[in-house]
Protein backbone atom coordinates (compact mmCIF):
# COMPACT_ATOMS: atom_id res chain seq x y z
CA UNK A 1 0.00 0.00 0.00
CA UNK A 2 1.33 3.42 -0.94
CA UNK A 3 2.35 5.80 1.83
CA UNK A 4 -0.43 8.04 3.04
CA UNK A 5 -3.25 5.82 1.80
CA UNK A 6 -5.63 5.18 4.66
CA UNK A 7 -8.48 3.26 3.08
CA UNK A 8 -10.83 1.39 5.33
CA UNK A 9 -11.01 -2.36 5.05
CA UNK A 10 -13.79 -3.88 3.02
CA UNK A 11 -15.50 -4.87 6.27
CA UNK A 12 -15.39 -1.30 7.60
CA UNK A 13 -16.78 0.11 4.36
CA UNK A 14 -19.59 -2.44 4.47
CA UNK A 15 -20.29 -1.43 8.08
CA UNK A 16 -20.58 2.22 6.98
CA UNK A 17 -22.94 1.22 4.18
CA UNK A 18 -25.02 -0.81 6.62
CA UNK A 19 -25.05 2.14 9.02
CA UNK A 20 -26.27 4.42 6.22
CA UNK A 21 -29.19 2.05 5.66
CA UNK A 22 -29.97 1.83 9.38
CA UNK A 23 -29.92 5.61 9.71
CA UNK A 24 -32.26 5.90 6.74
CA UNK A 25 -34.62 3.36 8.31
CA UNK A 26 -34.49 5.24 11.61
CA UNK A 27 -35.27 8.48 9.78
CA UNK A 28 -38.32 6.87 8.22
CA UNK A 29 -39.50 5.61 11.62
CA UNK A 30 -39.10 9.10 13.07
CA UNK A 31 -41.03 10.60 10.17
CA UNK A 32 -43.87 8.12 10.68
CA UNK A 33 -43.96 9.12 14.36
CA UNK A 34 -43.88 12.81 13.30
CA UNK A 35 -40.56 13.43 15.02
CA UNK A 36 -39.52 15.74 12.19
CA UNK A 37 -36.31 17.21 13.61
CA UNK A 38 -34.96 13.72 14.34
CA UNK A 39 -36.05 12.50 10.90
CA UNK A 40 -34.24 15.38 9.19
CA UNK A 41 -31.08 14.79 11.19
CA UNK A 42 -31.07 11.05 10.58
CA UNK A 43 -31.72 11.24 6.83
CA UNK A 44 -28.79 13.66 6.51
CA UNK A 45 -26.63 11.39 8.69
CA UNK A 46 -27.42 8.50 6.36
CA UNK A 47 -26.09 10.57 3.44
CA UNK A 48 -23.02 11.48 5.50
CA UNK A 49 -22.29 7.79 6.20
CA UNK A 50 -22.70 6.90 2.52
CA UNK A 51 -20.42 9.77 1.48
CA UNK A 52 -17.77 8.71 3.96
CA UNK A 53 -17.85 5.11 2.71
CA UNK A 54 -17.65 6.21 -0.92
CA UNK A 55 -14.84 8.67 -0.32
CA UNK A 56 -12.85 6.03 1.56
CA UNK A 57 -13.37 3.54 -1.26
CA UNK A 58 -12.20 6.09 -3.81
CA UNK A 59 -9.22 7.52 -1.93
CA UNK A 60 -6.65 6.59 -4.57
CA UNK A 61 -8.75 8.04 -7.38
CA UNK A 62 -9.55 11.18 -5.39
CA UNK A 63 -5.90 11.78 -4.55
CA UNK A 64 -4.93 11.25 -8.19
CA UNK A 65 -7.42 13.88 -9.40
CA UNK A 66 -6.60 16.32 -6.59
CA UNK A 67 -10.05 16.00 -5.01
CA UNK A 68 -8.92 14.50 -1.69
CA UNK A 69 -9.68 16.83 1.25
CA UNK A 70 -6.82 19.13 2.18
CA UNK A 71 -7.91 19.47 5.81
CA UNK A 72 -5.56 18.09 8.44
CA UNK A 73 -8.37 16.32 10.32
CA UNK A 74 -8.94 12.62 9.66
CA UNK A 75 -11.66 11.98 7.12
CA UNK A 76 -14.00 10.43 9.69
CA UNK A 77 -13.99 13.75 11.59
CA UNK A 78 -15.12 15.88 8.62
CA UNK A 79 -18.63 17.28 8.74
CA UNK A 80 -21.26 16.82 6.06
CA UNK A 81 -20.34 20.06 4.27
CA UNK A 82 -16.71 19.03 3.86
CA UNK A 83 -17.70 15.58 2.59
CA UNK A 84 -20.08 17.18 0.09
CA UNK A 85 -17.23 19.40 -1.11
CA UNK A 86 -15.17 16.28 -1.84
CA UNK A 87 -18.12 14.76 -3.74
CA UNK A 88 -18.52 17.96 -5.79
CA UNK A 89 -14.79 18.18 -6.52
CA UNK A 90 -14.82 14.53 -7.60
CA UNK A 91 -17.64 15.24 -10.05
CA UNK A 92 -20.15 12.99 -8.28
CA UNK A 93 -22.58 15.67 -7.06
CA UNK A 94 -21.97 18.52 -9.43
CA UNK A 95 -24.14 21.61 -8.94
CA UNK A 96 -25.59 23.24 -12.04
CA UNK A 97 -27.00 26.36 -10.37
CA UNK A 98 -25.21 29.35 -8.90
CA UNK A 99 -23.89 28.90 -5.38
CA UNK A 100 -25.92 31.98 -4.51
CA UNK A 101 -29.26 30.23 -5.03
CA UNK A 102 -31.32 29.62 -1.93
CA UNK A 103 -31.80 26.08 -0.62
CA UNK A 104 -35.39 26.21 -1.89
CA UNK A 105 -34.23 27.30 -5.36
CA UNK A 106 -31.59 24.55 -5.31
CA UNK A 107 -34.40 21.99 -5.48
CA UNK A 108 -34.96 23.01 -9.10
CA UNK A 109 -31.46 21.92 -10.12
CA UNK A 110 -29.66 18.60 -10.30
CA UNK A 111 -28.86 16.39 -7.30
CA UNK A 112 -25.62 18.33 -6.76
CA UNK A 113 -27.80 21.38 -6.18
CA UNK A 114 -30.64 19.72 -4.26
CA UNK A 115 -28.30 18.19 -1.71
CA UNK A 116 -27.67 21.75 -0.49
CA UNK A 117 -31.30 21.81 0.66
CA UNK A 118 -30.81 18.60 2.62
CA UNK A 119 -27.68 20.07 4.18
CA UNK A 120 -29.48 23.29 5.10
CA UNK A 121 -32.40 21.48 6.73
CA UNK A 122 -29.92 19.32 8.62
CA UNK A 123 -28.08 22.44 9.81
CA UNK A 124 -31.34 23.99 10.95
CA UNK A 125 -32.29 20.78 12.78
CA UNK A 126 -28.89 20.46 14.44
CA UNK A 127 -28.41 24.09 15.40
CA UNK A 128 -31.50 25.60 17.08
CA UNK A 129 -30.01 29.09 16.99
CA UNK A 130 -30.03 28.99 13.20
CA UNK A 131 -33.74 28.28 13.13
CA UNK A 132 -34.42 31.21 15.43
CA UNK A 133 -32.13 33.55 13.49
CA UNK A 134 -33.37 32.44 10.07
CA UNK A 135 -37.01 32.07 11.05
CA UNK A 136 -37.43 29.86 8.01
CA UNK A 137 -38.39 26.40 9.20
CA UNK A 138 -40.72 25.28 11.95
CA UNK A 139 -40.06 21.63 12.77
CA UNK A 140 -43.30 21.60 14.80
CA UNK A 141 -45.41 22.43 11.73
CA UNK A 142 -46.66 18.92 10.98
CA UNK A 143 -48.24 19.85 7.64
CA UNK A 144 -45.08 21.54 6.37
CA UNK A 145 -42.81 18.76 7.58
CA UNK A 146 -45.07 16.06 6.15
CA UNK A 147 -44.50 17.71 2.79
CA UNK A 148 -40.79 18.42 3.29
CA UNK A 149 -39.63 15.06 4.60
CA UNK A 150 -40.45 13.13 1.38
CA UNK A 151 -38.37 15.71 -0.50
CA UNK A 152 -35.44 15.08 1.85
CA UNK A 153 -35.91 11.33 1.44
CA UNK A 154 -35.92 11.74 -2.33
CA UNK A 155 -32.70 13.75 -2.23
CA UNK A 156 -31.07 11.12 -0.06
CA UNK A 157 -32.23 8.38 -2.42
CA UNK A 158 -30.77 10.20 -5.42
CA UNK A 159 -27.47 10.69 -3.58
CA UNK A 160 -27.37 6.97 -2.70
CA UNK A 161 -28.03 6.10 -6.33
CA UNK A 162 -25.24 8.38 -7.54
CA UNK A 163 -22.77 7.06 -4.95
CA UNK A 164 -23.76 3.50 -5.86
CA UNK A 165 -22.77 4.23 -9.46
CA UNK A 166 -19.40 5.54 -8.24
CA UNK A 167 -18.77 2.42 -6.14
CA UNK A 168 -19.90 0.08 -8.93
CA UNK A 169 -17.46 1.75 -11.35
CA UNK A 170 -14.45 0.91 -9.14
CA UNK A 171 -12.25 -1.91 -10.29
CA UNK A 172 -11.48 -3.03 -6.74
CA UNK A 173 -13.12 -2.37 -3.40
CA UNK A 174 -10.88 -2.13 -0.35
Secondary structure, DSSP 8 states (H G I E B T S, - for coil): --TT-----HHHHHHHHHHHHHHHHHHHHHHHTT-HHHHHHHHHHHHHHHHHHHHHHTHHHHHHTT-S---SS-GGG--HHHHHHHHHHTTSS---S-TTS-HHHHTTS-HHHHHHHHHHHHHHHH-HHHHHHH----TT-HHHHHHHHHHHHHHHHHHHHHHHHHHHH-S---
